[in-house]
Amino acid sequence: MTPLPAAPRAFLADALHAPTRGQIEYLKGALIVVGADGTIAAIHAGESAQAATLAARHRAAGTLVTFPPRHYLLPGLVDLHVHAPQWPQLGLALDLPLEDWLQTCTFPLEARYADSTYAETVYESLVDSLLANGTTTALYFASIHLAATQKLADICLRRSQRALIGRVAMDNPDECPDFYRDASAAAAEADTRAFIRYVRSMSGNDTGLILPVITPRFIPSCTDDLLSRLGQVLRDTGCHVQTHCSESDWAHAFVLDRYGISDTRALERFGLLSRHTILAHGNFIGDADIATIVQHGSGIAHCPLSNVYFSDAVFPLRRMLQRGVHVGLGTDIAGGASPSILENARHAVIASRSLEAGVDPNLSRTQRRSPDSRIDAPTAFWLATAGGGEALDLPIGLFRVGYQFDAVLIDADSRDSNLSVDAGAAGEQILQKIVYNGARANVRETWVANRLVHLRDTAPR
């Protein structure tokens, strides 16, 4: 659909958000006043006289948005790790080890994005699907191709999805195939800088809806020269950075063998850790790494579903949160088989419970457990919304004055849905139902920066 233009509006809704990790606030019948620039100007309790007066004023002006009963407004979902060119590969070959999956499936697919027409077709489908799943903000890895990566930026801007996009840099001939790698470190740096200039000069991107990201694929695919050059690009531009970090036994060991230090320390040495760095996975980072990440204010994209296939370990999520690491959720399309952040939220809960309980029945309960590892549904929801916004250092993920109005309307009466909410349910009960049972069929509307960008067809068939 063509996004509904932004305009001053007021939304009268039953809204749920998580202003504090692990705690849900239910704004029943709240009036959320939003400016034309997408910024939340005011939030009024439903029973207040001021809310009634403002609602009447907006109703008369035709700018009051209301929703049917049993519809719940959530902050937009934030996906911190998406491989855009892997969309056609979703759900394929997940039985392979990571290093084999990349060489036999992923790199040949990504090489096809030399064809910008192919890229446009795939990226249109991907962005539409993510918006239909309620993903209002996505942090995208693209491919090595500058033109195709520019196409992704164009599509996200046209569809009004909040997007942080990186042209992938990878030049190591020992780990990257001849048909898919940068010609040199200098060429990779030049294309990275060119993409940053392109995004920052895009017509209609004055508010920074689309942001450029420095994107070394991961240390095994990059030479030292390239990593050093990208560290300089960060110092010159202040852009966000994304890369993989200690994802699997193989990837973690590769860096240890190459440098004698961990991924985290190596990235720090090359100047690639900052407040705007997002490290995907981080399954094998140790205590010293955690301290380094916290020192720089960097974040981790926790990808619970793809970790099942490729990490060889369970991410110690609760320990990271307790140590003060910024963490949000990622689907890791296509290493994860689902584009839904809600599904990854429930997998985050499951993974944490598995880590706490242990998985080896041949050991006693005491021996196999990792105590104090579990998280609950409200925490998973926080990760999917406010946690992702915090990791990116963007004013998103909450219904709060000064934040952007990115929102998802959940329909608890949707046809072909597993979601059932009893009348009179409390806020946290509603939220638990949505986290554990919500799906694409329940996403009726998606809004980004006060623009309606997805409207589910509810006509009977």
Secondary structure as UniProt FT lines:
FT   STRAND          9..20
FT   TURN            21..22
FT   STRAND          23..34
FT   TURN            36..37
FT   STRAND          39..44
FT   TURN            46..47
FT   HELIX           49..61
FT   STRAND          64..66
FT   TURN            69..70
FT   STRAND          71..75
FT   STRAND          77..83
FT   HELIX           84..89
FT   TURN            90..91
FT   TURN            94..95
FT   HELIX           98..101
FT   HELIX           102..106
FT   HELIX           107..111
FT   HELIX           112..114
FT   HELIX           116..132
FT   TURN            133..134
FT   STRAND          135..141
FT   HELIX           146..159
FT   STRAND          162..166
FT   STRAND          168..169
FT   TURN            173..175
FT   TURN            178..179
FT   HELIX           185..200
FT   TURN            203..204
FT   TURN            206..207
FT   STRAND          210..216
FT   HELIX           219..221
FT   HELIX           224..237
FT   STRAND          240..245
FT   HELIX           249..259
FT   HELIX           263..269
FT   TURN            270..271
FT   TURN            275..276
FT   STRAND          277..281
FT   TURN            283..284
FT   HELIX           287..296
FT   STRAND          299..302
FT   HELIX           304..310
FT   HELIX           317..322
FT   TURN            323..324
FT   STRAND          326..329
FT   TURN            334..335
FT   HELIX           341..357
FT   TURN            361..362
FT   HELIX           365..368
FT   HELIX           377..382
FT   HELIX           383..387
FT   HELIX           388..392
FT   TURN            401..402
FT   STRAND          407..411
FT   TURN            412..413
FT   TURN            415..416
FT   TURN            423..424
FT   HELIX           427..437
FT   HELIX           440..442
FT   STRAND          443..448
FT   TURN            449..450
FT   STRAND          451..455
//
